[in-house]
């Protein structure tokens, strides 16, 4: 697979700090793709998968999802996205 070099920007902040708003503006102005780990986690929960059930248990307890779980879901999404982009090039 060919290496794809694209800029990556992380927008970090607490709940309600405007991350989503700023990301919408970046997408509109520069055409970037916005990946929200919160959205990815909610999608996994809604999928009904075993991983989603585990995430539901964690979230219902008011606990933070472990970084390894969040990064695992993000990694799967990024690899899938890169595969689609490679196929288009």
PDB file with SEQRES, HELIX, SHEET and CRYST1 records, atoms N, CA, C and O in Angstrom:
SEQRES   1 A   89  UNK UNK UNK UNK UNK UNK UNK UNK UNK UNK UNK UNK UNK          
SEQRES   2 A   89  UNK UNK UNK UNK UNK UNK UNK UNK UNK UNK UNK UNK UNK          
SEQRES   3 A   89  UNK UNK UNK UNK UNK UNK UNK UNK UNK UNK UNK UNK UNK          
SEQRES   4 A   89  UNK UNK UNK UNK UNK UNK UNK UNK UNK UNK UNK UNK UNK          
SEQRES   5 A   89  UNK UNK UNK UNK UNK UNK UNK UNK UNK UNK UNK UNK UNK          
SEQRES   6 A   89  UNK UNK UNK UNK UNK UNK UNK UNK UNK UNK UNK UNK UNK          
SEQRES   7 A   89  UNK UNK UNK UNK UNK UNK UNK UNK UNK UNK UNK                  
HELIX    1 AA1 UNK A   19  UNK A   30  1                                  12    
HELIX    2 AA2 UNK A   37  UNK A   47  1                                  11    
HELIX    3 AA3 UNK A   50  UNK A   60  1                                  11    
HELIX    4 AA4 UNK A   67  UNK A   88  1                                  22    
CRYST1    1.000    1.000    1.000  90.00  90.00  90.00 P 1           1          
ATOM      1  N   UNK A   1       0.849  -1.170   0.000  1.00  0.00           N  
ATOM      2  CA  UNK A   1       0.000   0.000   0.000  1.00  0.00           C  
ATOM      3  C   UNK A   1       0.897   1.236   0.000  1.00  0.00           C  
ATOM      4  O   UNK A   1       1.875   1.301   0.744  1.00  0.00           O  
ATOM      5  N   UNK A   2       0.561   2.201  -0.827  1.00  0.00           N  
ATOM      6  CA  UNK A   2       1.325   3.440  -0.918  1.00  0.00           C  
ATOM      7  C   UNK A   2       1.117   4.277   0.331  1.00  0.00           C  
ATOM      8  O   UNK A   2       0.030   4.305   0.908  1.00  0.00           O  
ATOM      9  N   UNK A   3       2.170   4.953   0.734  1.00  0.00           N  
ATOM     10  CA  UNK A   3       2.075   5.824   1.897  1.00  0.00           C  
ATOM     11  C   UNK A   3       1.356   7.116   1.512  1.00  0.00           C  
ATOM     12  O   UNK A   3       1.670   7.744   0.501  1.00  0.00           O  
ATOM     13  N   UNK A   4       0.399   7.490   2.329  1.00  0.00           N  
ATOM     14  CA  UNK A   4      -0.365   8.710   2.095  1.00  0.00           C  
ATOM     15  C   UNK A   4       0.021   9.710   3.174  1.00  0.00           C  
ATOM     16  O   UNK A   4      -0.114   9.434   4.366  1.00  0.00           O  
ATOM     17  N   UNK A   5       0.500  10.865   2.752  1.00  0.00           N  
ATOM     18  CA  UNK A   5       0.903  11.888   3.713  1.00  0.00           C  
ATOM     19  C   UNK A   5      -0.132  13.007   3.714  1.00  0.00           C  
ATOM     20  O   UNK A   5      -0.328  13.698   2.715  1.00  0.00           O  
ATOM     21  N   UNK A   6      -0.780  13.166   4.846  1.00  0.00           N  
ATOM     22  CA  UNK A   6      -1.762  14.231   5.007  1.00  0.00           C  
ATOM     23  C   UNK A   6      -1.530  14.891   6.368  1.00  0.00           C  
ATOM     24  O   UNK A   6      -1.068  14.242   7.307  1.00  0.00           O  
ATOM     25  N   UNK A   7      -1.849  16.171   6.469  1.00  0.00           N  
ATOM     26  CA  UNK A   7      -1.707  16.818   7.776  1.00  0.00           C  
ATOM     27  C   UNK A   7      -2.747  16.295   8.757  1.00  0.00           C  
ATOM     28  O   UNK A   7      -3.881  15.997   8.382  1.00  0.00           O  
ATOM     29  N   UNK A   8      -2.345  16.188  10.010  1.00  0.00           N  
ATOM     30  CA  UNK A   8      -3.249  15.764  11.074  1.00  0.00           C  
ATOM     31  C   UNK A   8      -3.258  16.860  12.123  1.00  0.00           C  
ATOM     32  O   UNK A   8      -2.205  17.302  12.585  1.00  0.00           O  
ATOM     33  N   UNK A   9      -4.447  17.293  12.495  1.00  0.00           N  
ATOM     34  CA  UNK A   9      -4.601  18.338  13.495  1.00  0.00           C  
ATOM     35  C   UNK A   9      -5.439  17.774  14.634  1.00  0.00           C  
ATOM     36  O   UNK A   9      -6.507  17.207  14.401  1.00  0.00           O  
ATOM     37  N   UNK A  10      -4.961  17.925  15.858  1.00  0.00           N  
ATOM     38  CA  UNK A  10      -5.714  17.501  17.026  1.00  0.00           C  
ATOM     39  C   UNK A  10      -6.327  18.728  17.676  1.00  0.00           C  
ATOM     40  O   UNK A  10      -5.638  19.721  17.906  1.00  0.00           O  
ATOM     41  N   UNK A  11      -7.610  18.664  17.972  1.00  0.00           N  
ATOM     42  CA  UNK A  11      -8.306  19.727  18.677  1.00  0.00           C  
ATOM     43  C   UNK A  11      -8.708  19.137  20.029  1.00  0.00           C  
ATOM     44  O   UNK A  11      -9.509  18.206  20.103  1.00  0.00           O  
ATOM     45  N   UNK A  12      -8.138  19.696  21.085  1.00  0.00           N  
ATOM     46  CA  UNK A  12      -8.315  19.127  22.412  1.00  0.00           C  
ATOM     47  C   UNK A  12      -8.940  20.163  23.340  1.00  0.00           C  
ATOM     48  O   UNK A  12      -8.571  21.338  23.316  1.00  0.00           O  
ATOM     49  N   UNK A  13      -9.878  19.718  24.149  1.00  0.00           N  
ATOM     50  CA  UNK A  13     -10.497  20.602  25.131  1.00  0.00           C  
ATOM     51  C   UNK A  13     -11.558  19.851  25.905  1.00  0.00           C  
ATOM     52  O   UNK A  13     -11.947  18.742  25.539  1.00  0.00           O  
ATOM     53  N   UNK A  14     -12.013  20.457  26.961  1.00  0.00           N  
ATOM     54  CA  UNK A  14     -13.027  19.852  27.805  1.00  0.00           C  
ATOM     55  C   UNK A  14     -14.398  19.897  27.156  1.00  0.00           C  
ATOM     56  O   UNK A  14     -14.591  20.521  26.113  1.00  0.00           O  
ATOM     57  N   UNK A  15     -15.348  19.221  27.794  1.00  0.00           N  
ATOM     58  CA  UNK A  15     -16.718  19.233  27.287  1.00  0.00           C  
ATOM     59  C   UNK A  15     -17.257  20.666  27.194  1.00  0.00           C  
ATOM     60  O   UNK A  15     -17.103  21.460  28.121  1.00  0.00           O  
ATOM     61  N   UNK A  16     -17.887  20.978  26.063  1.00  0.00           N  
ATOM     62  CA  UNK A  16     -18.493  22.291  25.888  1.00  0.00           C  
ATOM     63  C   UNK A  16     -17.520  23.416  25.593  1.00  0.00           C  
ATOM     64  O   UNK A  16     -17.894  24.588  25.640  1.00  0.00           O  
ATOM     65  N   UNK A  17     -16.270  23.071  25.288  1.00  0.00           N  
ATOM     66  CA  UNK A  17     -15.259  24.116  25.060  1.00  0.00           C  
ATOM     67  C   UNK A  17     -15.238  24.634  23.623  1.00  0.00           C  
ATOM     68  O   UNK A  17     -14.530  25.595  23.322  1.00  0.00           O  
ATOM     69  N   UNK A  18     -16.015  24.002  22.731  1.00  0.00           N  
ATOM     70  CA  UNK A  18     -16.087  24.477  21.353  1.00  0.00           C  
ATOM     71  C   UNK A  18     -15.284  23.667  20.355  1.00  0.00           C  
ATOM     72  O   UNK A  18     -15.066  24.118  19.231  1.00  0.00           O  
ATOM     73  N   UNK A  19     -14.839  22.475  20.741  1.00  0.00           N  
ATOM     74  CA  UNK A  19     -14.067  21.636  19.815  1.00  0.00           C  
ATOM     75  C   UNK A  19     -14.851  21.343  18.549  1.00  0.00           C  
ATOM     76  O   UNK A  19     -14.335  21.480  17.440  1.00  0.00           O  
ATOM     77  N   UNK A  20     -16.094  20.941  18.722  1.00  0.00           N  
ATOM     78  CA  UNK A  20     -16.929  20.603  17.567  1.00  0.00           C  
ATOM     79  C   UNK A  20     -17.146  21.788  16.650  1.00  0.00           C  
ATOM     80  O   UNK A  20     -17.098  21.655  15.427  1.00  0.00           O  
ATOM     81  N   UNK A  21     -17.385  22.952  17.245  1.00  0.00           N  
ATOM     82  CA  UNK A  21     -17.586  24.170  16.454  1.00  0.00           C  
ATOM     83  C   UNK A  21     -16.340  24.504  15.652  1.00  0.00           C  
ATOM     84  O   UNK A  21     -16.426  24.810  14.463  1.00  0.00           O  
ATOM     85  N   UNK A  22     -15.188  24.446  16.294  1.00  0.00           N  
ATOM     86  CA  UNK A  22     -13.943  24.762  15.598  1.00  0.00           C  
ATOM     87  C   UNK A  22     -13.649  23.740  14.502  1.00  0.00           C  
ATOM     88  O   UNK A  22     -13.158  24.095  13.430  1.00  0.00           O  
ATOM     89  N   UNK A  23     -13.952  22.469  14.777  1.00  0.00           N  
ATOM     90  CA  UNK A  23     -13.729  21.433  13.765  1.00  0.00           C  
ATOM     91  C   UNK A  23     -14.636  21.639  12.559  1.00  0.00           C  
ATOM     92  O   UNK A  23     -14.207  21.441  11.422  1.00  0.00           O  
ATOM     93  N   UNK A  24     -15.879  22.032  12.792  1.00  0.00           N  
ATOM     94  CA  UNK A  24     -16.779  22.329  11.669  1.00  0.00           C  
ATOM     95  C   UNK A  24     -16.193  23.434  10.800  1.00  0.00           C  
ATOM     96  O   UNK A  24     -16.250  23.357   9.573  1.00  0.00           O  
ATOM     97  N   UNK A  25     -15.639  24.447  11.422  1.00  0.00           N  
ATOM     98  CA  UNK A  25     -15.046  25.565  10.674  1.00  0.00           C  
ATOM     99  C   UNK A  25     -13.822  25.118   9.882  1.00  0.00           C  
ATOM    100  O   UNK A  25     -13.632  25.535   8.740  1.00  0.00           O  
ATOM    101  N   UNK A  26     -12.993  24.270  10.487  1.00  0.00           N  
ATOM    102  CA  UNK A  26     -11.800  23.764   9.804  1.00  0.00           C  
ATOM    103  C   UNK A  26     -12.212  22.923   8.594  1.00  0.00           C  
ATOM    104  O   UNK A  26     -11.612  23.036   7.525  1.00  0.00           O  
ATOM    105  N   UNK A  27     -13.233  22.080   8.761  1.00  0.00           N  
ATOM    106  CA  UNK A  27     -13.732  21.255   7.658  1.00  0.00           C  
ATOM    107  C   UNK A  27     -14.240  22.135   6.524  1.00  0.00           C  
ATOM    108  O   UNK A  27     -13.911  21.906   5.360  1.00  0.00           O  
ATOM    109  N   UNK A  28     -15.048  23.151   6.865  1.00  0.00           N  
ATOM    110  CA  UNK A  28     -15.601  24.038   5.843  1.00  0.00           C  
ATOM    111  C   UNK A  28     -14.519  24.820   5.119  1.00  0.00           C  
ATOM    112  O   UNK A  28     -14.560  24.952   3.896  1.00  0.00           O  
ATOM    113  N   UNK A  29     -13.556  25.339   5.862  1.00  0.00           N  
ATOM    114  CA  UNK A  29     -12.540  26.213   5.250  1.00  0.00           C  
ATOM    115  C   UNK A  29     -11.473  25.427   4.493  1.00  0.00           C  
ATOM    116  O   UNK A  29     -11.041  25.845   3.419  1.00  0.00           O  
ATOM    117  N   UNK A  30     -11.043  24.290   5.046  1.00  0.00           N  
ATOM    118  CA  UNK A  30      -9.897  23.583   4.467  1.00  0.00           C  
ATOM    119  C   UNK A  30     -10.241  22.219   3.865  1.00  0.00           C  
ATOM    120  O   UNK A  30      -9.389  21.592   3.235  1.00  0.00           O  
ATOM    121  N   UNK A  31     -11.479  21.754   4.050  1.00  0.00           N  
ATOM    122  CA  UNK A  31     -11.887  20.479   3.469  1.00  0.00           C  
ATOM    123  C   UNK A  31     -11.328  19.252   4.173  1.00  0.00           C  
ATOM    124  O   UNK A  31     -11.288  18.170   3.586  1.00  0.00           O  
ATOM    125  N   UNK A  32     -10.899  19.400   5.408  1.00  0.00           N  
ATOM    126  CA  UNK A  32     -10.376  18.264   6.161  1.00  0.00           C  
ATOM    127  C   UNK A  32     -11.503  17.303   6.512  1.00  0.00           C  
ATOM    128  O   UNK A  32     -12.680  17.649   6.413  1.00  0.00           O  
ATOM    129  N   UNK A  33     -11.138  16.112   6.917  1.00  0.00           N  
ATOM    130  CA  UNK A  33     -12.082  15.141   7.447  1.00  0.00           C  
ATOM    131  C   UNK A  33     -12.051  15.237   8.958  1.00  0.00           C  
ATOM    132  O   UNK A  33     -10.977  15.270   9.558  1.00  0.00           O  
ATOM    133  N   UNK A  34     -13.213  15.282   9.576  1.00  0.00           N  
ATOM    134  CA  UNK A  34     -13.301  15.409  11.032  1.00  0.00           C  
ATOM    135  C   UNK A  34     -13.597  14.054  11.648  1.00  0.00           C  
ATOM    136  O   UNK A  34     -14.598  13.418  11.317  1.00  0.00           O  
ATOM    137  N   UNK A  35     -12.733  13.617  12.537  1.00  0.00           N  
ATOM    138  CA  UNK A  35     -12.952  12.377  13.282  1.00  0.00           C  
ATOM    139  C   UNK A  35     -13.143  12.741  14.743  1.00  0.00           C  
ATOM    140  O   UNK A  35     -12.248  13.318  15.361  1.00  0.00           O  
ATOM    141  N   UNK A  36     -14.272  12.419  15.287  1.00  0.00           N  
ATOM    142  CA  UNK A  36     -14.567  12.660  16.693  1.00  0.00           C  
ATOM    143  C   UNK A  36     -14.538  11.324  17.418  1.00  0.00           C  
ATOM    144  O   UNK A  36     -15.306  10.420  17.086  1.00  0.00           O  
ATOM    145  N   UNK A  37     -13.656  11.190  18.409  1.00  0.00           N  
ATOM    146  CA  UNK A  37     -13.617   9.920  19.135  1.00  0.00           C  
ATOM    147  C   UNK A  37     -14.934   9.673  19.860  1.00  0.00           C  
ATOM    148  O   UNK A  37     -15.358   8.525  19.999  1.00  0.00           O  
ATOM    149  N   UNK A  38     -15.586  10.740  20.324  1.00  0.00           N  
ATOM    150  CA  UNK A  38     -16.892  10.572  20.963  1.00  0.00           C  
ATOM    151  C   UNK A  38     -17.910   9.993  19.999  1.00  0.00           C  
ATOM    152  O   UNK A  38     -18.666   9.089  20.352  1.00  0.00           O  
ATOM    153  N   UNK A  39     -17.927  10.520  18.771  1.00  0.00           N  
ATOM    154  CA  UNK A  39     -18.849   9.996  17.755  1.00  0.00           C  
ATOM    155  C   UNK A  39     -18.528   8.546  17.418  1.00  0.00           C  
ATOM    156  O   UNK A  39     -19.433   7.723  17.274  1.00  0.00           O  
ATOM    157  N   UNK A  40     -17.235   8.231  17.292  1.00  0.00           N  
ATOM    158  CA  UNK A  40     -16.846   6.857  16.972  1.00  0.00           C  
ATOM    159  C   UNK A  40     -17.252   5.892  18.094  1.00  0.00           C  
ATOM    160  O   UNK A  40     -17.706   4.780  17.828  1.00  0.00           O  
ATOM    161  N   UNK A  41     -17.083   6.329  19.350  1.00  0.00           N  
ATOM    162  CA  UNK A  41     -17.484   5.482  20.483  1.00  0.00           C  
ATOM    163  C   UNK A  41     -18.999   5.283  20.503  1.00  0.00           C  
ATOM    164  O   UNK A  41     -19.473   4.169  20.724  1.00  0.00           O  
ATOM    165  N   UNK A  42     -19.758   6.351  20.275  1.00  0.00           N  
ATOM    166  CA  UNK A  42     -21.219   6.227  20.240  1.00  0.00           C  
ATOM    167  C   UNK A  42     -21.668   5.310  19.099  1.00  0.00           C  
ATOM    168  O   UNK A  42     -22.593   4.515  19.266  1.00  0.00           O  
ATOM    169  N   UNK A  43     -21.015   5.423  17.946  1.00  0.00           N  
ATOM    170  CA  UNK A  43     -21.352   4.537  16.815  1.00  0.00           C  
ATOM    171  C   UNK A  43     -21.091   3.079  17.179  1.00  0.00           C  
ATOM    172  O   UNK A  43     -21.877   2.195  16.837  1.00  0.00           O  
ATOM    173  N   UNK A  44     -19.987   2.837  17.871  1.00  0.00           N  
ATOM    174  CA  UNK A  44     -19.661   1.462  18.285  1.00  0.00           C  
ATOM    175  C   UNK A  44     -20.705   0.945  19.261  1.00  0.00           C  
ATOM    176  O   UNK A  44     -21.141  -0.201  19.148  1.00  0.00           O  
ATOM    177  N   UNK A  45     -21.112   1.768  20.213  1.00  0.00           N  
ATOM    178  CA  UNK A  45     -22.153   1.375  21.168  1.00  0.00           C  
ATOM    179  C   UNK A  45     -23.446   1.051  20.424  1.00  0.00           C  
ATOM    180  O   UNK A  45     -24.090   0.039  20.700  1.00  0.00           O  
ATOM    181  N   UNK A  46     -23.819   1.908  19.488  1.00  0.00           N  
ATOM    182  CA  UNK A  46     -25.070   1.720  18.740  1.00  0.00           C  
ATOM    183  C   UNK A  46     -25.030   0.546  17.770  1.00  0.00           C  
ATOM    184  O   UNK A  46     -26.073   0.094  17.297  1.00  0.00           O  
ATOM    185  N   UNK A  47     -23.828   0.048  17.470  1.00  0.00           N  
ATOM    186  CA  UNK A  47     -23.707  -1.074  16.533  1.00  0.00           C  
ATOM    187  C   UNK A  47     -24.186  -2.385  17.140  1.00  0.00           C  
ATOM    188  O   UNK A  47     -24.497  -3.333  16.419  1.00  0.00           O  
ATOM    189  N   UNK A  48     -24.244  -2.437  18.468  1.00  0.00           N  
ATOM    190  CA  UNK A  48     -24.668  -3.667  19.132  1.00  0.00           C  
ATOM    191  C   UNK A  48     -23.574  -4.712  19.239  1.00  0.00           C  
ATOM    192  O   UNK A  48     -23.841  -5.853  19.616  1.00  0.00           O  
ATOM    193  N   UNK A  49     -22.337  -4.335  18.910  1.00  0.00           N  
ATOM    194  CA  UNK A  49     -21.225  -5.284  18.972  1.00  0.00           C  
ATOM    195  C   UNK A  49     -20.860  -5.604  20.421  1.00  0.00           C  
ATOM    196  O   UNK A  49     -21.279  -4.914  21.351  1.00  0.00           O  
ATOM    197  N   UNK A  50     -20.076  -6.656  20.588  1.00  0.00           N  
ATOM    198  CA  UNK A  50     -19.587  -7.015  21.921  1.00  0.00           C  
ATOM    199  C   UNK A  50     -18.764  -5.856  22.499  1.00  0.00           C  
ATOM    200  O   UNK A  50     -18.905  -5.517  23.674  1.00  0.00           O  
ATOM    201  N   UNK A  51     -17.914  -5.258  21.676  1.00  0.00           N  
ATOM    202  CA  UNK A  51     -17.127  -4.107  22.125  1.00  0.00           C  
ATOM    203  C   UNK A  51     -18.064  -2.967  22.550  1.00  0.00           C  
ATOM    204  O   UNK A  51     -17.830  -2.300  23.557  1.00  0.00           O  
ATOM    205  N   UNK A  52     -19.121  -2.760  21.768  1.00  0.00           N  
ATOM    206  CA  UNK A  52     -20.095  -1.719  22.102  1.00  0.00           C  
ATOM    207  C   UNK A  52     -20.772  -1.981  23.444  1.00  0.00           C  
ATOM    208  O   UNK A  52     -21.022  -1.051  24.210  1.00  0.00           O  
ATOM    209  N   UNK A  53     -21.067  -3.248  23.725  1.00  0.00           N  
ATOM    210  CA  UNK A  53     -21.673  -3.603  25.013  1.00  0.00           C  
ATOM    211  C   UNK A  53     -20.717  -3.315  26.163  1.00  0.00           C  
ATOM    212  O   UNK A  53     -21.134  -2.833  27.216  1.00  0.00           O  
ATOM    213  N   UNK A  54     -19.435  -3.611  25.961  1.00  0.00           N  
ATOM    214  CA  UNK A  54     -18.429  -3.326  26.995  1.00  0.00           C  
ATOM    215  C   UNK A  54     -18.311  -1.821  27.229  1.00  0.00           C  
ATOM    216  O   UNK A  54     -18.203  -1.362  28.366  1.00  0.00           O  
ATOM    217  N   UNK A  55     -18.334  -1.063  26.132  1.00  0.00           N  
ATOM    218  CA  UNK A  55     -18.260   0.389  26.250  1.00  0.00           C  
ATOM    219  C   UNK A  55     -19.476   0.939  26.982  1.00  0.00           C  
ATOM    220  O   UNK A  55     -19.351   1.860  27.789  1.00  0.00           O  
ATOM    221  N   UNK A  56     -20.645   0.383  26.708  1.00  0.00           N  
ATOM    222  CA  UNK A  56     -21.868   0.810  27.386  1.00  0.00           C  
ATOM    223  C   UNK A  56     -21.737   0.619  28.888  1.00  0.00           C  
ATOM    224  O   UNK A  56     -22.096   1.505  29.664  1.00  0.00           O  
ATOM    225  N   UNK A  57     -21.221  -0.541  29.304  1.00  0.00           N  
ATOM    226  CA  UNK A  57     -21.035  -0.810  30.736  1.00  0.00           C  
ATOM    227  C   UNK A  57     -20.123   0.232  31.377  1.00  0.00           C  
ATOM    228  O   UNK A  57     -20.404   0.732  32.467  1.00  0.00           O  
ATOM    229  N   UNK A  58     -19.037   0.551  30.695  1.00  0.00           N  
ATOM    230  CA  UNK A  58     -18.072   1.539  31.216  1.00  0.00           C  
ATOM    231  C   UNK A  58     -18.745   2.903  31.343  1.00  0.00           C  
ATOM    232  O   UNK A  58     -18.633   3.563  32.376  1.00  0.00           O  
ATOM    233  N   UNK A  59     -19.440   3.321  30.294  1.00  0.00           N  
ATOM    234  CA  UNK A  59     -20.053   4.651  30.272  1.00  0.00           C  
ATOM    235  C   UNK A  59     -21.194   4.766  31.275  1.00  0.00           C  
ATOM    236  O   UNK A  59     -21.361   5.815  31.898  1.00  0.00           O  
ATOM    237  N   UNK A  60     -21.989   3.698  31.445  1.00  0.00           N  
ATOM    238  CA  UNK A  60     -23.099   3.733  32.406  1.00  0.00           C  
ATOM    239  C   UNK A  60     -22.584   3.930  33.832  1.00  0.00           C  
ATOM    240  O   UNK A  60     -23.275   4.503  34.675  1.00  0.00           O  
ATOM    241  N   UNK A  61     -21.374   3.454  34.092  1.00  0.00           N  
ATOM    242  CA  UNK A  61     -20.771   3.620  35.412  1.00  0.00           C  
ATOM    243  C   UNK A  61     -20.163   5.017  35.573  1.00  0.00           C  
ATOM    244  O   UNK A  61     -19.673   5.369  36.646  1.00  0.00           O  
ATOM    245  N   UNK A  62     -20.200   5.804  34.502  1.00  0.00           N  
ATOM    246  CA  UNK A  62     -19.620   7.151  34.563  1.00  0.00           C  
ATOM    247  C   UNK A  62     -18.110   7.156  34.486  1.00  0.00           C  
ATOM    248  O   UNK A  62     -17.467   8.147  34.832  1.00  0.00           O  
ATOM    249  N   UNK A  63     -17.540   6.049  34.032  1.00  0.00           N  
ATOM    250  CA  UNK A  63     -16.091   5.942  33.922  1.00  0.00           C  
ATOM    251  C   UNK A  63     -15.625   6.401  32.544  1.00  0.00           C  
ATOM    252  O   UNK A  63     -16.399   6.427  31.588  1.00  0.00           O  
ATOM    253  N   UNK A  64     -14.360   6.759  32.462  1.00  0.00           N  
ATOM    254  CA  UNK A  64     -13.764   7.107  31.179  1.00  0.00           C  
ATOM    255  C   UNK A  64     -13.409   5.834  30.423  1.00  0.00           C  
ATOM    256  O   UNK A  64     -12.927   4.866  31.010  1.00  0.00           O  
ATOM    257  N   UNK A  65     -13.650   5.845  29.135  1.00  0.00           N  
ATOM    258  CA  UNK A  65     -13.254   4.712  28.304  1.00  0.00           C  
ATOM    259  C   UNK A  65     -11.727   4.675  28.267  1.00  0.00           C  
ATOM    260  O   UNK A  65     -11.092   5.697  28.007  1.00  0.00           O  
ATOM    261  N   UNK A  66     -11.132   3.513  28.525  1.00  0.00           N  
ATOM    262  CA  UNK A  66      -9.665   3.429  28.519  1.00  0.00           C  
ATOM    263  C   UNK A  66      -9.084   3.877  27.172  1.00  0.00           C  
ATOM    264  O   UNK A  66      -9.663   3.634  26.113  1.00  0.00           O  
ATOM    265  N   UNK A  67      -7.927   4.537  27.247  1.00  0.00           N  
ATOM    266  CA  UNK A  67      -7.264   5.019  26.027  1.00  0.00           C  
ATOM    267  C   UNK A  67      -7.056   3.907  25.018  1.00  0.00           C  
ATOM    268  O   UNK A  67      -7.207   4.126  23.816  1.00  0.00           O  
ATOM    269  N   UNK A  68      -6.712   2.718  25.487  1.00  0.00           N  
ATOM    270  CA  UNK A  68      -6.442   1.617  24.565  1.00  0.00           C  
ATOM    271  C   UNK A  68      -7.690   1.286  23.750  1.00  0.00           C  
ATOM    272  O   UNK A  68      -7.581   0.950  22.571  1.00  0.00           O  
ATOM    273  N   UNK A  69      -8.871   1.374  24.357  1.00  0.00           N  
ATOM    274  CA  UNK A  69     -10.116   1.111  23.627  1.00  0.00           C  
ATOM    275  C   UNK A  69     -10.397   2.216  22.619  1.00  0.00           C  
ATOM    276  O   UNK A  69     -10.735   1.947  21.466  1.00  0.00           O  
ATOM    277  N   UNK A  70     -10.254   3.462  23.064  1.00  0.00           N  
ATOM    278  CA  UNK A  70     -10.503   4.600  22.177  1.00  0.00           C  
ATOM    279  C   UNK A  70      -9.545   4.587  21.001  1.00  0.00           C  
ATOM    280  O   UNK A  70      -9.963   4.771  19.858  1.00  0.00           O  
ATOM    281  N   UNK A  71      -8.266   4.371  21.265  1.00  0.00           N  
ATOM    282  CA  UNK A  71      -7.265   4.354  20.199  1.00  0.00           C  
ATOM    283  C   UNK A  71      -7.465   3.164  19.268  1.00  0.00           C  
ATOM    284  O   UNK A  71      -7.196   3.265  18.071  1.00  0.00           O  
ATOM    285  N   UNK A  72      -7.932   2.045  19.800  1.00  0.00           N  
ATOM    286  CA  UNK A  72      -8.207   0.882  18.959  1.00  0.00           C  
ATOM    287  C   UNK A  72      -9.310   1.160  17.953  1.00  0.00           C  
ATOM    288  O   UNK A  72      -9.185   0.818  16.777  1.00  0.00           O  
ATOM    289  N   UNK A  73     -10.394   1.781  18.414  1.00  0.00           N  
ATOM    290  CA  UNK A  73     -11.501   2.119  17.513  1.00  0.00           C  
ATOM    291  C   UNK A  73     -11.059   3.158  16.497  1.00  0.00           C  
ATOM    292  O   UNK A  73     -11.399   3.058  15.318  1.00  0.00           O  
ATOM    293  N   UNK A  74     -10.302   4.157  16.944  1.00  0.00           N  
ATOM    294  CA  UNK A  74      -9.790   5.192  16.042  1.00  0.00           C  
ATOM    295  C   UNK A  74      -8.873   4.579  14.993  1.00  0.00           C  
ATOM    296  O   UNK A  74      -8.944   4.943  13.819  1.00  0.00           O  
ATOM    297  N   UNK A  75      -8.018   3.655  15.401  1.00  0.00           N  
ATOM    298  CA  UNK A  75      -7.091   2.997  14.482  1.00  0.00           C  
ATOM    299  C   UNK A  75      -7.833   2.206  13.405  1.00  0.00           C  
ATOM    300  O   UNK A  75      -7.467   2.251  12.230  1.00  0.00           O  
ATOM    301  N   UNK A  76      -8.868   1.490  13.809  1.00  0.00           N  
ATOM    302  CA  UNK A  76      -9.662   0.718  12.843  1.00  0.00           C  
ATOM    303  C   UNK A  76     -10.283   1.649  11.818  1.00  0.00           C  
ATOM    304  O   UNK A  76     -10.260   1.362  10.621  1.00  0.00           O  
ATOM    305  N   UNK A  77     -10.839   2.764  12.278  1.00  0.00           N  
ATOM    306  CA  UNK A  77     -11.480   3.716  11.368  1.00  0.00           C  
ATOM    307  C   UNK A  77     -10.452   4.315  10.410  1.00  0.00           C  
ATOM    308  O   UNK A  77     -10.701   4.405   9.208  1.00  0.00           O  
ATOM    309  N   UNK A  78      -9.302   4.724  10.938  1.00  0.00           N  
ATOM    310  CA  UNK A  78      -8.273   5.353  10.096  1.00  0.00           C  
ATOM    311  C   UNK A  78      -7.758   4.375   9.046  1.00  0.00           C  
ATOM    312  O   UNK A  78      -7.569   4.752   7.889  1.00  0.00           O  
ATOM    313  N   UNK A  79      -7.529   3.121   9.438  1.00  0.00           N  
ATOM    314  CA  UNK A  79      -7.064   2.124   8.469  1.00  0.00           C  
ATOM    315  C   UNK A  79      -8.089   1.914   7.365  1.00  0.00           C  
ATOM    316  O   UNK A  79      -7.726   1.793   6.195  1.00  0.00           O  
ATOM    317  N   UNK A  80      -9.358   1.869   7.726  1.00  0.00           N  
ATOM    318  CA  UNK A  80     -10.415   1.724   6.724  1.00  0.00           C  
ATOM    319  C   UNK A  80     -10.477   2.925   5.803  1.00  0.00           C  
ATOM    320  O   UNK A  80     -10.658   2.777   4.594  1.00  0.00           O  
ATOM    321  N   UNK A  81     -10.327   4.127   6.371  1.00  0.00           N  
ATOM    322  CA  UNK A  81     -10.349   5.359   5.591  1.00  0.00           C  
ATOM    323  C   UNK A  81      -9.167   5.382   4.627  1.00  0.00           C  
ATOM    324  O   UNK A  81      -9.320   5.751   3.463  1.00  0.00           O  
ATOM    325  N   UNK A  82      -7.985   4.988   5.111  1.00  0.00           N  
ATOM    326  CA  UNK A  82      -6.784   4.974   4.261  1.00  0.00           C  
ATOM    327  C   UNK A  82      -6.945   3.986   3.112  1.00  0.00           C  
ATOM    328  O   UNK A  82      -6.481   4.247   2.002  1.00  0.00           O  
ATOM    329  N   UNK A  83      -7.593   2.864   3.364  1.00  0.00           N  
ATOM    330  CA  UNK A  83      -7.818   1.874   2.319  1.00  0.00           C  
ATOM    331  C   UNK A  83      -8.719   2.438   1.218  1.00  0.00           C  
ATOM    332  O   UNK A  83      -8.473   2.225   0.031  1.00  0.00           O  
ATOM    333  N   UNK A  84      -9.751   3.150   1.624  1.00  0.00           N  
ATOM    334  CA  UNK A  84     -10.657   3.762   0.631  1.00  0.00           C  
ATOM    335  C   UNK A  84      -9.914   4.805  -0.188  1.00  0.00           C  
ATOM    336  O   UNK A  84     -10.046   4.838  -1.412  1.00  0.00           O  
ATOM    337  N   UNK A  85      -9.134   5.657   0.470  1.00  0.00           N  
ATOM    338  CA  UNK A  85      -8.376   6.705  -0.219  1.00  0.00           C  
ATOM    339  C   UNK A  85      -7.384   6.082  -1.197  1.00  0.00           C  
ATOM    340  O   UNK A  85      -7.251   6.548  -2.329  1.00  0.00           O  
ATOM    341  N   UNK A  86      -6.680   5.022  -0.761  1.00  0.00           N  
ATOM    342  CA  UNK A  86      -5.717   4.358  -1.629  1.00  0.00           C  
ATOM    343  C   UNK A  86      -6.399   3.800  -2.883  1.00  0.00           C  
ATOM    344  O   UNK A  86      -5.841   3.857  -3.979  1.00  0.00           O  
ATOM    345  N   UNK A  87      -7.586   3.270  -2.714  1.00  0.00           N  
ATOM    346  CA  UNK A  87      -8.312   2.698  -3.848  1.00  0.00           C  
ATOM    347  C   UNK A  87      -8.719   3.776  -4.853  1.00  0.00           C  
ATOM    348  O   UNK A  87      -8.847   3.507  -6.047  1.00  0.00           O  
ATOM    349  N   UNK A  88      -8.920   4.997  -4.357  1.00  0.00           N  
ATOM    350  CA  UNK A  88      -9.322   6.082  -5.229  1.00  0.00           C  
ATOM    351  C   UNK A  88      -8.154   6.721  -5.978  1.00  0.00           C  
ATOM    352  O   UNK A  88      -8.348   7.370  -7.006  1.00  0.00           O  
ATOM    353  N   UNK A  89      -6.951   6.535  -5.459  1.00  0.00           N  
ATOM    354  CA  UNK A  89      -5.760   7.168  -6.061  1.00  0.00           C  
ATOM    355  C   UNK A  89      -5.168   6.347  -7.178  1.00  0.00           C  
ATOM    356  O   UNK A  89      -4.169   6.747  -7.777  1.00  0.00           O  
TER     357      UNK A  89                                                      
END                                                                             
